[in-house]
């Protein structure tokens, strides 16, 4: 290939080979699907540039892109055509939107590496963004009920949901994805739910939906799509009706049949190590959350104190109580102070507002992000419990039952029991063997999912960068703004003092001297 390579070629290579890897035939075909060329022509291009190694390097892909452009112009596939571009820029093929190409490349690489999560933290966050807002309470016949406005960026939908809708969705989600990290729902409080409880539950439901919407396996499932986009009434009954008897992920996954080969040999060691690491993370993050919540409380308390301080200054500035001449001999000092207090009360109110904003920012960014990560970690611990108490115990019980059938068969055979009884036991043993095989597959699939969910936890640990960055920004901005207000307060106080001293000097200069005193 003697022609010069256009920037478009490099852009395509960087998209499909971000780690400088080779391009195999599956990925190659997926790339050229966007060219609208017949599949037979695409295979012809592959055969023309493939060096019988089963993959293309960078130069091979560039040749293929040039031949694609020529084929789109109606020319026959021939590598010798490229020789005519000596000293010229190679032609640019039409491949449609490159963002679609990027998505296809990512999908194929993930399919070829089922033991690798294949998602960065930024990619997980980009899957969707869910907002949950509180709507005004509506009165029912007996009790008030709360509605939430749920907005999904992915599905471009806004729907209304009640807590019972979330409850129905959660039950189905556990049935559909028993081997994945399903976050806990916040508790339902029947009576006496105050504003603080309702607000905390709103935030918890928002975290709940975003954890699901950021999950590689769950985010585009039909059940999740229904909950985020269905706009009809009676959601809790409609969703149960639509997904009653929904098969779990194991039944629909193309990895289920080969789950055993996906699980590493040292599984138990890795599970033990992961659980210990998760335990450490949970303990440390719980303490960090406690600390940041205390920071929010301190900022809130500081804001309240400053506002109260300003109100008291304002009250003194409006004081109309007559001042006795016994106290000062003149009302001038107090009148100057009152004028100054009026200006100062505004500044102290500003201190209160800025501290309140700091508390809100700390709550919405730092505390909420720590809570998000903690919710994910708790869901992982719940998953480990489900694995140990669910599929693993089911498998152990099935093996024990098999042993009992075999003992009964041996006993019946030794005792020369009826042929019918022995045949029935043999049939039960065969059925039990089938159940055990299925449970073994489920156990391996559960272990595979546990491995992937461990990777999911570690991918989400990047949120710690966001937490530290947000904390630094909030504190830096808040302290800077508070500092400016305090710096402005100093000159105001100095001006009050200067005005008072000037007034006092003027009084002294006009007062009678001792020479004017009458001596009796």
Buried (B, 14 or more C-beta within 10 A) or exposed (E): BEBEBBEBBEEBBEBBBEEEEBBBBEBBBBBBBBBEBEEEBBBBBBEBBBEEEEBBBBEBBBBBBBBBBBBBEEEEBEEEBBEEBEEEEBBBBEBEEBEEBBEBBBEBBBEEEBBEBBBEBEBBBEBBBBBBEBEEEEEEEEEEEBBBEBBBBBBEBBBEBBBEBBEBBBBBBBBBBBBBBBBEBBEEEEEEBEEEEBEEBBBBBBBBBBBBBBBBBBBBBEBBBBBBBBEEEEBBEBBEEEBEEBEBBBEEBEBBEEBEEBBEEEBEEBBEEBBEEBEEBBEEBEEBBEEBBEBBEBBBEBBEBBBEBBBEBBEBBEEEEEBEEEEEEEBBBBBBBBBBBBBBBBBBBBBBBBBBBBBBBBBBBBBBBBBBBBBBBBBBBBBBEBBEEBBBEBBEEBBEBBEEBBEBBEEBEEEEBEEEBBEBBBEBBEEBEEBBEBBBBBBBBBBBBBBBBBBBBEBBEEBBEBBEEBBEEBBEBBEEBBEEBEEBBEEBEEBBEEBBEEBBEEEEEEEEEEEEEEEE
